[in-house]
Amino acid sequence: MGHCKDKELTLKIVEYTGKELRTDGFYYGNPNTDYQSVKRYELFVFYKNGIMMLPGNVEFENMEEYIASITKSNQKDTKFVWGLFRIDNNINIEHWVAAQCGYPAVLRTGDVLNDTTFVLKKMIRRDSQGTKETDINQEFRFRQSDVKPDSTNNFIK
């Protein structure tokens, strides 16, 4: 059981005061096709307190409804939906992912193209087996939303 420890995030919580990205909605990625041939989009929600939520994958036409349902559910105890972000010369997003043996930490980095678009280009996964770096190309676009889940959780203070 000693090998099954959650990895710590390397980013530190820092309030986001910039204007590089918007925080009045969510970002959705390029579609992936699931086992039922349904196109699903990965979502990111950024908060001014530096916390990031990765609420899951959803069909394009159901994004608003999904975000509203997440707002009503209790996600504060689900570790793998939370992480941190930082924007300096590029964007850095770090979060936990679900796994059988402890929660690995994943750091994705990339470029902010404008306040509604960013592209993640590199992924670094740290788990009990070590560190693996992978080149990626994931573009995310902004969608404004009046409804947004609370960033309160039991893992990032």
Secondary structure, DSSP 8 states (H G I E B T S, - for coil): -TT------SS-------SSS--SEEEEEEEEE-TTS-EEEEEEEE-TTSEEEEEEEE-GGGHHHHHHHHHHS--TT-GGGEEEEEESSSEEEEEE---SSS--EEEEEEEEEETTEEEEEEEEEEETTEEEEEEEEEEEEEEE-S-------SS--
